[in-house]
Amino acid sequence: MTDGGSAAQQPLAAARGIELPDPDTLTGPQLEGWHCALCGRRLYADQLLGTVVWTCGSRPQEVELWVCRPLCGEGRDGA
């Protein structure tokens, strides 16, 4: 989870009490928004989970994490 993140930056995560995954554990497609950040499945309908700071080399960048819509089992279990 990003330090000091506000509910505006993490709408679904904050609203549902879902802990944001560590960006270092996610695959490229999950970081790019093609696959769910929680379950890893291909996204056809999505919703913003929140943002995290991911560091590639020495360059930190904010990355939006997207999840299944409706929320997948991994997200419901985390609430």
C-alpha positions as CSV (number, residue, x, y, z in Angstrom):
1,M,0.0,0.0,0.0
2,T,1.3,3.5,-0.7
3,D,2.4,5.4,2.3
4,G,-0.1,8.2,3.2
5,G,-2.5,7.2,0.4
6,S,-5.9,8.9,0.5
7,A,-9.3,7.4,-0.2
8,A,-9.4,9.4,-3.4
9,Q,-6.2,7.6,-4.6
10,Q,-7.5,4.2,-3.5
11,P,-11.3,4.3,-4.0
12,L,-12.2,0.6,-4.0
13,A,-9.4,-0.5,-1.7
14,A,-10.3,2.1,0.9
15,A,-14.1,1.5,0.6
16,R,-13.8,-2.3,0.9
17,G,-10.8,-2.5,3.2
18,I,-8.8,-4.4,0.6
19,E,-5.1,-4.4,1.1
20,L,-3.3,-3.4,-2.0
21,P,-0.8,-6.0,-3.3
22,D,2.9,-5.5,-3.3
23,P,3.7,-4.3,-6.8
24,D,6.9,-6.3,-6.9
25,T,4.8,-9.5,-6.8
26,L,2.7,-8.6,-9.8
27,T,3.2,-9.6,-13.4
28,G,3.7,-7.1,-16.2
29,P,0.0,-7.5,-17.4
30,Q,-1.2,-6.9,-13.9
31,L,0.9,-3.7,-13.6
32,E,-0.3,-2.6,-17.1
33,G,-4.0,-3.1,-16.3
34,W,-4.6,-6.0,-18.7
35,H,-5.0,-8.6,-15.9
36,C,-6.7,-8.3,-12.5
37,A,-4.2,-7.2,-9.8
38,L,-5.8,-9.6,-7.3
39,C,-6.6,-12.8,-9.2
40,G,-4.5,-12.4,-12.3
41,R,-7.3,-13.2,-14.8
42,R,-7.7,-11.2,-18.0
43,L,-9.8,-8.1,-17.5
44,Y,-12.9,-7.6,-19.7
45,A,-14.8,-5.4,-17.3
46,D,-12.7,-3.6,-14.7
47,Q,-12.6,-1.1,-11.9
48,L,-9.8,0.8,-10.2
49,L,-8.5,-0.8,-7.0
50,G,-6.1,2.0,-6.2
51,T,-2.6,3.2,-6.9
52,V,0.8,1.9,-5.7
53,V,4.3,3.1,-6.2
54,W,6.4,0.6,-8.2
55,T,10.1,1.1,-8.7
56,C,11.8,-0.2,-11.8
57,G,15.5,0.2,-11.5
58,S,15.9,3.6,-9.8
59,R,12.7,5.2,-11.2
60,P,9.7,5.1,-8.9
61,Q,6.3,5.5,-10.7
62,E,2.7,5.5,-9.6
63,V,0.8,2.6,-11.1
64,E,-3.0,2.2,-11.1
65,L,-4.1,-1.3,-10.2
66,W,-7.3,-2.6,-11.9
67,V,-9.5,-5.5,-10.7
68,C,-12.4,-7.6,-11.9
69,R,-15.9,-6.0,-12.1
70,P,-17.8,-7.5,-10.4
71,L,-15.2,-7.9,-7.8
72,C,-13.5,-11.3,-8.0
73,G,-13.4,-13.8,-5.1
74,E,-9.9,-12.6,-4.0
75,G,-11.3,-9.1,-3.5
76,R,-14.4,-10.3,-1.6
77,D,-12.3,-12.5,0.6
78,G,-10.1,-9.5,1.6
79,A,-13.0,-7.4,2.8
